[in-house]
Amino acid sequence: MSSQPISNLDKWTCRDSDSTTTDNHSTPQPMQAKVLVESVDSTSTTFAGRQNFPKGKSKPDHRTPIDLFDNISRIVGGFDVDACASHQNHLVGFYFTEEDNSLKHDWHGKIWCNPPYSHWGDFAEKAVQECLKGNAQEVWLLIPARTDTRAFHQWIWGYGVEIRFFKGRLYFTGPHALKGNKAAAPFPNVLVKFNKNSGKVPARVMSIDRQGNEIHPIGMGAFL
């Protein structure tokens, strides 16, 4: 799968938890988080592929598993921006919604990004660009482990500094729960870290548990 040019995507503005939509042409800056992760209902779960909605509608707004996010946030010392979120599922006080379109803005600081999986290649490309421009300190991207795609070979193997493959399937959470059912994702996931060294050093590849902890190293990736 080749990634579409970022300029072709018209959706996705940056908000903090108490603000209204900013001008789409302004450059947002990270600010102090005003919504705590503790406010998230971690018992709410949802199917990570197609989802049951009223009137049969479906939307890819699945929240990152809370224990995974909490652990990675602890490792990095807290995130500044949630690059792909909604008012119902954001995990950082400063966040971009679909209407905001984070692809049109600079990313600053430490970024968490669980993008819409139909366009994950565009967000991988954006993560690389923001790190190499010096805007983002680091970006953590949670995506499907579609290792056969062109986008994965170009942006993940080519620029990831850490590539963490999950052992087992993830359980995504969100505001649209499937009552009494914890539905696992129908595909494997991978967590990828980018920073200023992306494309300059081989990737460190590892196997991790559902909380993001290293189980054992797999090896060092090669430049493609």
C-alpha positions as CSV (number, residue, x, y, z in Angstrom):
1,M,0.0,0.0,0.0
2,S,1.5,3.3,-1.0
3,S,0.7,6.3,1.1
4,Q,-1.4,9.1,-0.4
5,P,0.1,12.6,-0.5
6,I,-0.7,14.5,2.7
7,S,-2.1,17.4,0.7
8,N,-4.9,15.1,-0.6
9,L,-6.4,14.6,2.9
10,D,-8.7,17.4,3.8
11,K,-9.8,16.2,7.2
12,W,-8.2,15.9,10.6
13,T,-7.4,21.6,13.9
14,C,-5.9,21.4,17.0
15,R,-7.7,21.7,20.2
16,D,-7.0,21.8,23.9
17,S,-9.6,20.5,26.2
18,D,-11.2,23.9,26.9
19,S,-10.8,25.6,23.5
20,T,-12.8,26.0,20.4
21,T,-11.5,25.0,17.0
22,T,-8.4,27.0,16.0
23,D,-7.8,28.5,12.6
24,N,-6.8,25.7,10.2
25,H,-3.9,27.8,9.0
26,S,-2.4,28.6,12.4
27,T,0.5,26.7,13.9
28,P,-0.6,25.1,17.2
29,Q,1.8,24.9,20.1
30,P,1.7,22.2,22.9
31,M,0.1,23.4,26.1
32,Q,-0.5,22.0,29.6
33,A,-2.8,19.0,29.6
34,K,-6.2,19.9,31.1
35,V,-7.8,16.5,30.9
36,L,-6.4,13.7,33.0
37,V,-6.2,10.2,31.7
38,E,-8.0,9.1,34.9
39,S,-11.2,10.6,33.4
40,V,-11.2,7.9,30.7
41,D,-13.6,5.0,31.3
42,S,-11.1,2.1,30.9
43,T,-13.9,-0.5,31.1
44,S,-15.4,0.6,27.9
45,T,-14.3,-1.6,25.0
46,T,-15.1,-1.7,21.3
47,F,-14.3,-3.9,18.3
48,A,-11.2,-2.7,16.6
49,G,-12.3,-3.5,13.1
50,R,-15.9,-2.9,12.0
51,Q,-17.9,-1.5,14.9
52,N,-21.6,-1.6,15.8
53,F,-23.2,1.8,15.7
54,P,-26.8,3.0,15.8
55,K,-28.4,2.6,12.4
56,G,-25.5,0.4,11.2
57,K,-23.0,3.3,11.0
58,S,-19.3,2.7,11.7
59,K,-16.5,5.1,12.5
60,P,-12.8,4.4,13.1
61,D,-12.6,6.2,16.5
62,H,-11.2,3.5,18.6
63,R,-9.3,4.6,21.7
64,T,-5.8,3.2,22.5
65,P,-5.9,0.6,25.3
66,I,-5.4,2.7,28.5
67,D,-2.8,0.4,30.1
68,L,-0.7,0.6,27.0
69,F,-0.9,4.4,26.8
70,D,-0.2,4.8,30.5
71,N,2.9,2.7,30.3
72,I,4.4,4.3,27.2
73,S,3.5,7.8,28.6
74,R,5.4,6.9,31.8
75,I,8.4,5.7,29.7
76,V,8.6,9.0,27.8
77,G,7.7,11.3,30.7
78,G,4.3,12.3,29.3
79,F,3.0,13.2,25.9
80,D,2.3,16.7,24.7
81,V,-0.1,16.0,21.8
82,D,-2.6,13.3,20.8
83,A,-2.4,13.7,17.0
84,C,-5.5,11.7,16.2
85,A,-8.4,11.9,18.6
86,S,-11.9,13.0,19.2
87,H,-13.7,14.9,22.0
88,Q,-14.8,11.5,23.4
89,N,-11.5,9.5,23.3
90,H,-8.5,11.9,23.6
91,L,-5.8,10.8,25.9
92,V,-3.8,14.1,26.1
93,G,-5.3,17.5,26.9
94,F,-3.9,19.0,23.7
95,Y,-5.3,17.1,20.7
96,F,-6.3,17.1,17.1
97,T,-9.7,15.9,15.9
98,E,-10.6,14.6,12.5
99,E,-12.1,18.0,11.6
100,D,-8.9,19.6,12.8
101,N,-6.6,17.6,10.5
102,S,-3.3,17.2,12.2
103,L,-1.6,16.5,8.8
104,K,-2.0,20.3,8.1
105,H,-0.2,21.4,11.3
106,D,3.2,21.2,12.8
107,W,3.6,18.7,15.6
108,H,5.7,19.9,18.6
109,G,7.1,17.9,21.6
110,K,6.2,14.3,22.3
111,I,3.4,13.0,20.1
112,W,1.1,10.0,20.5
113,C,-0.6,8.9,17.3
114,N,-3.2,6.2,16.9
115,P,-4.3,7.2,13.4
116,P,-7.3,6.0,11.2
117,Y,-5.9,2.8,9.8
118,S,-7.2,3.6,6.3
119,H,-4.6,6.4,6.1
120,W,-1.9,5.2,8.5
121,G,0.8,5.6,5.8
122,D,0.1,9.4,5.6
123,F,0.6,9.7,9.3
124,A,3.8,7.7,9.2
125,E,5.1,10.0,6.6
126,K,4.0,13.0,8.7
127,A,5.8,11.6,11.8
128,V,9.0,11.3,9.9
129,Q,8.8,14.8,8.4
130,E,8.1,16.4,11.8
131,C,11.0,14.6,13.5
132,L,13.4,15.4,10.8
133,K,12.3,19.1,10.7
134,G,13.1,19.3,14.4
135,N,9.5,20.0,15.4
136,A,8.6,16.8,17.1
137,Q,10.9,15.4,19.8
138,E,9.6,11.9,19.3
139,V,6.5,10.4,17.7
140,W,4.9,7.0,18.8
141,L,2.7,5.6,16.1
142,L,0.3,2.7,16.8
143,I,-0.7,1.0,13.5
144,P,-1.6,-2.4,12.0
145,A,1.5,-4.6,11.4
146,R,1.0,-4.7,7.6
147,T,4.6,-5.6,6.9
148,D,3.9,-6.5,3.3
149,T,2.9,-3.0,2.2
150,R,5.0,-0.4,0.4
151,A,4.2,2.2,3.1
152,F,5.5,-0.1,5.9
153,H,8.8,-0.7,4.0
154,Q,9.2,2.9,3.2
155,W,8.3,4.6,6.4
156,I,8.6,2.0,9.2
157,W,11.6,-0.1,8.1
158,G,13.1,3.0,6.5
159,Y,12.7,5.5,9.4
160,G,11.6,3.8,12.6
161,V,14.1,3.8,15.5
162,E,12.1,1.3,17.5
163,I,9.7,-1.2,16.0
164,R,7.7,-3.0,18.7
165,F,5.6,-6.0,17.6
166,F,2.8,-7.0,20.0
167,K,2.5,-10.6,21.2
168,G,-1.2,-11.2,20.9
169,R,-4.0,-8.9,19.8
170,L,-4.9,-5.6,21.3
171,Y,-8.3,-4.7,22.9
172,F,-9.2,-1.2,21.8
173,T,-11.4,0.9,24.1
174,G,-13.8,3.8,23.3
175,P,-17.1,5.5,23.9
176,H,-19.0,2.9,21.8
177,A,-18.7,-0.2,23.9
178,L,-19.8,-3.7,22.8
179,K,-21.6,-4.6,26.1
180,G,-20.2,-7.6,27.9
181,N,-17.7,-8.3,25.2
182,K,-14.0,-7.5,25.0
183,A,-13.4,-7.9,21.3
184,A,-9.8,-8.3,20.1
185,A,-8.5,-6.5,17.0
186,P,-8.8,-8.8,13.9
187,F,-5.2,-8.0,13.0
188,P,-1.8,-7.7,14.7
189,N,-0.5,-4.3,15.7
190,V,2.9,-2.7,15.9
191,L,4.1,0.4,17.9
192,V,6.8,2.5,16.1
193,K,9.0,5.2,17.5
194,F,10.4,8.0,15.4
195,N,12.8,10.8,16.5
196,K,15.6,13.0,15.1
197,N,17.7,9.9,14.3
198,S,15.1,8.4,12.0
199,G,16.6,7.2,8.8
200,K,20.1,7.6,10.3
201,V,20.4,4.6,12.6
202,P,19.1,1.0,12.2
203,A,15.8,0.2,13.9
204,R,15.8,-1.6,17.1
205,V,13.2,-4.4,16.7
206,M,11.5,-6.2,19.6
207,S,8.6,-8.2,20.8
208,I,6.4,-6.6,23.4
209,D,3.4,-7.5,25.6
210,R,0.0,-5.6,25.4
211,Q,1.3,-3.0,27.8
212,G,4.3,-2.2,25.5
213,N,6.9,-3.9,27.7
214,E,9.8,-5.6,25.9
215,I,9.6,-9.4,26.0
216,H,12.8,-10.0,24.1
217,P,14.8,-8.2,21.4
218,I,14.5,-9.5,17.8
219,G,17.4,-7.6,16.4
220,M,18.5,-4.5,14.6
221,G,16.9,-3.5,11.3
222,A,18.8,-2.6,8.2
223,F,18.6,0.4,6.0
224,L,16.5,-0.2,2.9
